[in-house]
């Protein structure tokens, strides 16, 4: 969440940030937060005065004559009841302030493009050329079904639409690309993490998915748990409530996990093939570091570069786009998407998202560090990015690397993960 000082100092900046993200209702939360904050700040000196008065009164009791003591104690008892009522009001105001602040989005950085949706995202660079085939290429799902690698009909019978079964070489290919992605990140010094797939509401709230993302989440209400839609949630929360030592920063983690998304509101959209499914696997990179904007920006470029290196090794054409305000989520200050070329769509399709949050998530998670100099306690900065997500990455992989005889060429970097095979 935002520091209340940001709203006090420049409330219009926070309002305009919410409007740039096309969250008009959340812009109103700025005024709600400021109103509660003003009431709370007015109450605090009253409480401090009453507590100080009670402290002094307790010292006077012994000096009072017996005749005075009874009436004095009755008066102090009434004042104590009044103090307790005001302390309860203070707690309610503190809860109300937090609730309002949870609704206020992160302020987007100045360079975030204007726009309502992904159509307004701004291309930053384009790498590789879309393939030119001397045969009629197949869509990934048509090719995979013809080879017996994919079955969506049986999957739908057992689990509903937007589910799939992978068989044989396609299942092995998925495992290979995910293992390659993890190894690439471990080789760059990231610590591998195998996280919980079910997390509490406070973890979803801490990372900015709640409130607002409940309808996209598979919720186990009887246990108060939620299936994760990305390893970002548990991995970013590893140090929730902790005070780290600045000398131990940055913390770099990589996690391969199952992920689950309801895809509510997308009925009739991308229903064919493997583009939009309920269950998938993802390799996610997370960085936690000191509260330094220049460091966060440098980390952001680094984590995007990590993913680009994986795509280069897989020999997939792609482009990087700067995400516009209307396509940003609540917690992001800036986001890059990486989109791979998908011949069946005759377009680039999103395969990666890289976000920087500054201290927005860390404030919610109460994740801080103690500075080496001055020993101050400050909220951390966090970032994350997809290294690889499957089965979506199988779409460009199968379509770009298909051959005329309906096989799939394997780039050299991936061959060790598939027993040295050059073709599937």
C-alpha positions in Angstrom: 0.0 0.0 0.0 1.0 3.6 -0.3 2.5 5.5 2.7 -0.2 7.8 4.1 2.4 10.6 3.8 2.2 10.3 0.0 -1.5 11.0 0.2 -1.1 13.9 2.7 1.7 15.5 0.7 0.2 15.2 -2.8 -3.3 13.6 -2.8 -3.9 14.7 -6.4 -1.0 12.6 -7.6 -2.6 9.5 -6.0 -6.0 10.4 -7.5 -4.6 10.9 -11.0 -2.6 7.6 -10.6 -5.8 5.7 -10.0 -7.5 7.4 -12.9 -4.5 6.6 -15.2 -5.0 3.0 -14.3 -8.7 3.4 -15.1 -9.8 2.7 -11.5 -12.2 5.7 -10.9 -13.8 4.1 -7.8 -10.4 3.6 -6.2 -9.6 7.3 -6.8 -12.3 8.0 -4.2 -10.5 5.9 -1.7 -7.8 8.6 -1.5 -10.3 11.0 0.0 -11.7 8.3 2.3 -8.2 7.6 3.6 -7.4 11.2 4.2 -10.7 11.8 6.0 -10.1 8.8 8.4 -6.5 9.9 8.8 -7.5 13.4 9.8 -10.0 12.1 12.4 -7.3 9.7 13.7 -4.7 12.4 14.0 -7.1 14.7 15.8 -7.9 11.9 18.3 -4.3 11.0 19.2 -3.5 14.1 21.2 -6.7 13.8 23.1 -5.8 10.2 24.0 -2.3 11.2 24.9 -3.6 13.9 27.2 -6.1 11.6 28.9 -3.4 8.9 29.4 -1.0 11.4 30.9 -3.8 12.7 33.2 -4.5 9.2 34.4 -0.8 8.6 35.1 -0.6 11.7 37.2 -3.9 10.8 39.0 -2.5 7.5 40.1 0.4 9.3 41.8 -2.0 11.6 43.7 -4.1 9.0 45.3 -1.7 8.3 48.2 -1.6 12.0 49.2 -5.4 12.4 49.4 -7.3 12.4 52.6 -9.7 9.4 53.0 -12.7 11.7 52.6 -11.4 12.9 49.2 -10.2 9.6 48.0 -13.6 7.9 47.3 -14.9 10.7 45.1 -11.6 11.0 43.3 -11.6 7.3 42.5 -15.1 7.5 41.2 -14.1 10.4 39.0 -11.1 8.5 37.7 -13.2 5.4 37.0 -15.5 7.4 34.8 -12.6 8.9 33.0 -11.1 5.4 32.4 -14.4 4.3 30.9 -14.3 7.3 28.6 -10.6 6.6 27.7 -11.5 3.0 26.8 -14.2 4.1 24.5 -11.8 6.5 22.7 -9.2 3.7 22.5 -11.8 1.5 20.8 -12.6 4.3 18.4 -8.8 4.7 17.7 -8.6 1.0 16.8 -11.6 1.3 14.5 -10.1 4.3 12.8 -6.8 2.5 12.4 -8.6 -0.4 10.8 -10.6 2.0 8.6 -7.5 3.7 7.5 -5.8 0.4 6.5 -9.0 -0.7 4.7 -9.1 2.6 2.7 -5.3 2.4 1.9 -5.7 -1.1 0.6 -8.1 0.3 -2.0 -5.6 3.0 -3.2 -3.5 1.8 -6.2 0.2 2.2 -6.6 1.0 5.5 -8.4 2.2 4.6 -11.9 5.6 5.9 -12.9 5.6 9.0 -15.2 6.8 7.0 -18.2 3.8 4.6 -18.1 2.0 5.1 -21.4 -1.6 6.4 -21.4 -4.3 4.0 -22.5 -7.3 1.9 -21.5 -6.1 -1.6 -22.4 -3.3 -3.7 -24.0 -4.0 -2.2 -27.4 -2.3 0.9 -26.1 0.9 -0.9 -24.8 4.0 0.7 -26.3 6.6 -1.5 -28.2 10.1 -1.1 -26.7 12.0 -3.5 -28.9 11.5 -6.5 -31.2 13.9 -9.4 -31.4 13.9 -12.1 -34.1 11.9 -12.4 -37.3 8.6 -14.4 -37.6 9.2 -17.6 -39.5 8.4 -17.9 -43.2 7.1 -21.4 -44.0 7.4 -23.2 -47.4 4.5 -25.4 -46.3 1.1 -24.8 -44.7 1.8 -24.6 -41.0 -0.6 -26.0 -38.4 -1.8 -24.3 -35.2 -0.2 -25.8 -32.1 -3.3 -27.6 -31.0 -4.0 -29.1 -34.4 -0.5 -30.4 -34.7 -0.4 -31.7 -31.1 -3.8 -33.5 -31.4 -2.7 -35.1 -34.7 0.4 -36.5 -33.0 -1.6 -37.7 -30.0 0.2 -35.2 -27.7 -2.9 -33.2 -26.6 -6.4 -34.1 -25.6 -8.8 -31.3 -24.5 -12.0 -33.3 -24.9 -11.2 -35.9 -22.2 -9.7 -33.2 -20.0 -13.0 -31.2 -20.3 -15.0 -34.4 -19.3 -13.0 -34.8 -16.1 -12.3 -31.1 -15.2 -14.4 -28.8 -17.3 -13.4 -26.4 -20.1 -10.0 -24.7 -20.4 -8.3 -27.9 -19.1 -6.0 -30.2 -21.0 -4.0 -33.5 -21.0 -0.5 -33.5 -22.4 1.0 -36.8 -23.6 4.3 -38.2 -24.6 6.7 -35.8 -26.3 4.7 -32.7 -25.5 4.6 -33.5 -21.8 8.4 -34.1 -22.0 8.8 -30.9 -23.8 6.9 -28.9 -21.2 9.1 -30.4 -18.4 12.2 -29.7 -20.4 11.6 -26.0 -21.0 10.6 -25.5 -17.3 13.7 -27.3 -16.1 15.9 -25.3 -18.5 14.4 -22.0 -17.2 15.1 -23.0 -13.5 18.6 -24.0 -14.3 19.2 -20.8 -16.2 18.1 -18.7 -13.2 20.1 -20.8 -10.6 23.1 -20.3 -12.8 22.6 -16.6 -12.4 22.7 -16.8 -8.7 19.0 -17.1 -7.8 17.9 -19.4 -4.9 15.4 -22.1 -5.9 12.2 -22.2 -3.9 9.5 -24.8 -3.8 6.6 -22.8 -2.2 3.1 -23.6 -0.8 0.4 -23.6 -3.5 -2.4 -22.8 -0.9 -2.0 -19.5 1.0 -4.0 -17.4 3.4 -6.0 -14.3 2.6 -3.4 -12.1 4.2 -0.7 -13.3 1.8 -3.0 -12.5 -1.2 -3.7 -9.1 0.4 0.0 -8.5 1.1 1.0 -9.0 -2.5 -1.8 -6.8 -3.8 -4.1 -9.5 -5.3 -6.8 -8.9 -2.7 -9.0 -6.9 -2.5 -10.1 -7.0 -6.1 -8.8 -10.3 -7.4 -11.0 -12.6 -5.5 -13.1 -13.6 -8.5 -10.0 -14.8 -10.4 -8.9 -17.0 -7.5 -9.9 -20.5 -6.6 -10.8 -20.2 -2.9 -11.0 -22.9 -0.3 -13.4 -21.0 2.0 -13.8 -23.7 4.6 -10.0 -23.6 5.3 -9.5 -19.9 4.6 -7.0 -20.7 1.9 -6.5 -19.8 -1.8 -4.8 -21.6 -4.7 -2.0 -19.4 -6.0 -2.2 -17.9 -9.5 1.6 -17.3 -9.5 4.5 -18.1 -7.2 5.0 -14.4 -6.8 2.5 -14.6 -4.0 4.2 -17.1 -1.6 7.8 -16.2 -2.7 7.4 -12.5 -2.2 5.8 -13.2 1.2 8.7 -15.3 2.5 10.0 -12.5 4.6 6.6 -11.0 5.6 6.8 -9.5 9.1 10.6 -9.7 9.2 13.3 -7.1 9.5 16.2 -8.1 7.3 19.8 -6.9 7.5 20.7 -4.6 4.5 23.9 -6.5 4.1 21.9 -9.6 3.1 20.1 -7.8 0.3 19.2 -8.3 -2.5 17.4 -11.6 -2.1 16.9 -13.3 -5.4 14.5 -16.2 -5.7 13.3 -18.5 -8.5 10.3 -20.8 -8.2 8.7 -23.4 -10.4 5.1 -24.0 -9.3 1.7 -25.0 -10.4 -0.7 -22.1 -10.8 -4.4 -21.8 -10.9 -6.7 -19.1 -12.3 -10.5 -19.0 -12.7 -10.3 -16.8 -15.8 -13.6 -15.3 -14.8 -15.0 -12.8 -17.4 -13.1 -14.4 -20.3 -15.8 -16.8 -21.5 -15.7 -17.1 -25.3 -12.2 -15.5 -25.4 -9.2 -17.6 -26.4 -11.1 -20.9 -25.8 -9.2 -22.9 -28.5 -5.9 -24.4 -27.7 -3.6 -23.7 -24.8 -3.5 -19.9 -24.6 -6.0 -19.4 -21.7 -6.3 -22.3 -19.3 -7.2 -22.8 -15.6 -4.1 -24.7 -14.6 -0.5 -24.2 -15.7 3.1 -24.2 -14.5 5.3 -21.2 -14.2 8.9 -20.4 -13.4 8.9 -17.0 -11.5 11.7 -14.8 -10.4 11.4 -12.5 -7.4 13.8 -9.8 -6.2 13.7 -8.1 -2.7 16.1 -5.3 -2.2 16.7 -2.0 -0.4 14.4 1.0 -0.9 16.4 2.7 -3.7 14.5 3.6 -6.9 17.6 3.5 -9.1 18.3 -0.1 -7.9 14.7 -1.1 -8.5 14.9 0.2 -12.1 18.2 -1.6 -12.6 16.7 -4.9 -11.2 13.7 -4.5 -13.5 15.9 -4.4 -16.6 17.9 -7.3 -15.3 14.9 -9.6 -14.7 13.6 -8.8 -18.2 17.0 -9.6 -19.6 17.0 -13.0 -17.8 13.7 -13.9 -19.6 15.0 -12.7 -22.9 18.0 -14.9 -22.6 15.8 -17.9 -22.1 13.7 -17.0 -25.2 16.9 -16.4 -27.2 18.1 -19.9 -26.3 14.7 -21.3 -27.3 15.1 -19.4 -30.6 11.7 -17.7 -30.3 10.9 -14.3 -31.9 9.5 -11.9 -29.4 8.9 -8.3 -28.5 9.0 -6.2 -25.3 6.2 -3.7 -24.6 5.7 -1.1 -21.9 2.3 -1.7 -20.4 -0.1 1.3 -20.4 -2.0 2.6 -17.4 -5.2 0.8 -18.1 -3.5 -2.5 -18.4 -1.5 -2.2 -15.1 -2.7 -3.9 -12.0 -3.3 -2.3 -8.6 0.2 -2.8 -7.2 2.5 -2.1 -10.1 4.4 1.1 -10.7 5.6 0.0 -14.1 5.4 -3.3 -16.1 6.9 -4.8 -19.1 5.2 -7.6 -21.0 7.1 -9.9 -23.3 5.1 -11.2 -26.2 6.2 -14.2 -28.4 5.3 -14.5 -32.0 2.4 -17.0 -32.5 1.9 -18.0 -36.2 -1.6 -19.3 -35.6 -2.7 -15.9 -34.3 -0.6 -14.0 -36.8 0.4 -11.8 -33.9 2.5 -11.6 -30.8 0.9 -13.1 -27.6 1.8 -12.3 -24.0 4.0 -14.9 -22.4 5.8 -12.9 -19.6 5.1 -10.0 -17.3 7.8 -8.1 -15.4 6.7 -5.7 -12.6 8.3 -3.3 -10.2 6.4 -2.3 -7.0 8.8 -0.2 -5.0 7.6 -0.5 -1.3 3.9 -1.1 -2.2 3.9 -4.8 -1.5 6.4 -4.6 1.4 4.2 -2.2 3.3 1.3 -4.6 3.1 3.6 -7.5 4.1 5.4 -5.5 6.8 8.6 -6.6 5.2 11.5 -4.3 6.2 15.3 -4.1 6.5 17.7 -2.4 8.9 20.2 -0.1 7.2 23.9 -0.7 7.6 24.5 3.0 8.3 22.2 4.7 10.8 20.4 1.4 11.6 17.1 2.8 10.4 14.2 0.4 9.7 12.8 0.9 6.1 10.4 -1.0 3.9 11.9 -3.1 1.2 11.4 -2.8 -2.6 10.1 -5.9 -4.5 10.0 -7.0 -8.2 9.0 -10.1 -10.1 8.9 -11.5 -13.6 7.9 -14.6 -15.4 10.9 -16.7 -16.6 8.7 -19.1 -18.4 5.0 -20.2 -18.3 3.7 -23.4 -19.8 1.6 -24.6 -21.6 1.4 -21.1 -23.1 5.0 -21.1 -24.2 4.3 -24.3 -26.0 2.2 -22.3 -28.5 5.1 -20.3 -30.1 7.5 -23.2 -29.5 5.5 -25.8 -31.4 4.3 -23.4 -34.1 7.6 -21.7 -34.8 9.7 -24.9 -34.7 7.3 -27.2 -36.6 8.6 -29.0 -39.8 6.8 -29.9 -43.0 6.5 -33.6 -41.8 4.7 -32.4 -38.6 7.6 -32.8 -36.2 9.1 -30.2 -33.9 12.7 -29.0 -34.1 14.5 -28.8 -30.8 17.0 -25.9 -30.3 20.5 -27.0 -29.2 20.2 -25.5 -25.7 17.2 -27.7 -24.9 18.5 -31.0 -26.3 20.3 -32.1 -23.1 16.9 -32.0 -21.4 15.4 -34.3 -24.0 18.1 -37.0 -24.3 20.0 -35.2 -27.0 17.1 -35.4 -29.5 16.9 -32.8 -32.3 13.3 -33.5 -33.3 10.1 -34.6 -31.6 
